[in-house]
Amino acid sequence: MEDEVDRLVAAWRRERPDLDVEPLEVLSRVSRLARHLDRARRLAFAEHQLEPWEFDVLTSLRRAGAPYQLSPGQLLTQTLVTSGTMTNRIDRLAKKGLVRREPDPNDRRGVLVRLTEEGQDRADEALAGLLAQERAILAELSTAQRHELAGLLRQLTAPFDNVPG
């Protein structure tokens, strides 16, 4: 089965035989797949009236476990945005009734961001929709192939995830 990347690689091999274009065979496919995943994510979230960044914050809180709350600093770490961006996001989610700020009982100056019942429902429903989209994308692969691919991709991404700062 030939795909667009095969045609791209063949053209580069013809036009630039002096270059090793083998990385394109893998990374161009990863890049194309990332675009398809982004579309699938946006569709799944839009069905639940969520933006991708809203899903990221809500699911960070949901994954924290009951009582589904984190400090703004913990949310920063999980979502990789600046402090100002996170403050704006919390404000917007609070205005929609998806999160609320509560005093931190361990720090009189601090606050905790807590998922509301509506926020939890929206996060859960959007996650189910996302997983359905992702299962459809992976449908051509057997369970063994999915496990093998996950392991290979982990090997490539782990060094980036473990870089300080």
ROLOKOL-64031 format. One record per residue (C-alpha): residue in three letters; z negated, x, y. Coordinates in steps of 0.1 Angstrom, whole numbers, plus 5000, padded with zeros to 4 digits. Each point is the difference from the previous one (the first is absolute). Example, Ala and Ser with C-alpha at 12.3 -4.5 7.8 and 13.67 -1.06 7.14 Angstrom:
BEGIN
Ala492251234955;Ser500750145034;
//
This chain:
BEGIN
Met500050005000;Glu501150155033;Asp498349935033;Glu500550085037;Val498150324997;Asp502350134972;Arg502949945024;Leu498250175029;Val499150304978;Ala503550034987;Ala501450005035;Trp497650275011;Arg500850214970;Arg503749975008;Glu499550085037;Arg497250264998;Pro500350174965;Asp497950285015;Leu496949785003;Asp497749894972;Val499849625007;Glu497949924969;Pro497049895021;Leu502149725014;Glu500349854964;Val496249935001;Leu499049975036;Ser502949805012;Arg499149744973;Val496450015011;Ser501049955036;Arg502349704991;Leu497349854978;Ala497550045029;Arg502349795022;His500249734973;Leu496250004996;Asp499549975037;Arg502349695000;Ala498149854970;Arg496650075017;Arg501149845033;Leu501349694981;Ala496849974980;Phe497950035031;Ala502149775021;Glu499649724975;His496350025008;Gln500450055037;Leu498950364999;Glu501450325015;Pro499950314978;Trp497250155021;Glu498049684997;Phe500350014962;Asp498950375000;Val496849925020;Leu499249684980;Thr500550164967;Ser498050315009;Leu497149765006;Arg500749804969;Arg500050324978;Ala496650095014;Gly498549734979;Ala497449745010;Pro499049955028;Tyr503650135009;Gln499050205030;Leu500550355014;Ser499350195031;Pro502950055024;Gly499850374991;Gln500449924963;Leu503049785009;Leu501550295020;Thr499850234969;Gln501649744978;Thr502849905023;Leu500850335017;Val500249875036;Thr498350105032;Ser496749865012;Gly501749815029;Thr502649854976;Met497349894976;Thr498049845028;Asn503149815010;Arg500649894964;Ile496549884995;Asp500149815032;Arg503349834990;Leu498749924965;Ala496849865013;Lys501949785024;Lys501949864970;Gly496749934982;Leu500850254972;Val497250245007;Arg496850005021;Arg497950275015;Glu496350014990;Pro497250235011;Asp499450294976;Pro496549964987;Asn499750384995;Asp501350105034;Arg499049795031;Arg503050145019;Gly502549944972;Val501949704987;Leu501549914967;Val503349824995;Arg499749724975;Leu502749804983;Thr499849635006;Glu500749754972;Glu503449935015;Gly500750375002;Gln499150054964;Asp502249714989;Arg502950135020;Ala499650354987;Asp499749874964;Glu503149785003;Ala502150275017;Leu499050254973;Ala501149764973;Gly503349955018;Leu500550385004;Leu499350064964;Ala502649744990;Gln502550185022;Glu499150344986;Arg500249884964;Ala503549875007;Ile501050355013;Leu498650174969;Ala501449744975;Glu502750234987;Leu497450264988;Ser498049974968;Thr496250045002;Ala500350364987;Gln502650085027;Arg497849855027;His497150224988;Glu502250314999;Leu501449935034;Ala496549945015;Gly498950334986;Leu502950195013;Leu499749855035;Arg496250074999;Gln500850374994;Leu502350005030;Thr497749815024;Ala496550134990;Pro500450325021;Phe500749795031;Asp497049784994;Asn497650294996;Val500950185032;Pro497050035023;Gly500449835034;
//
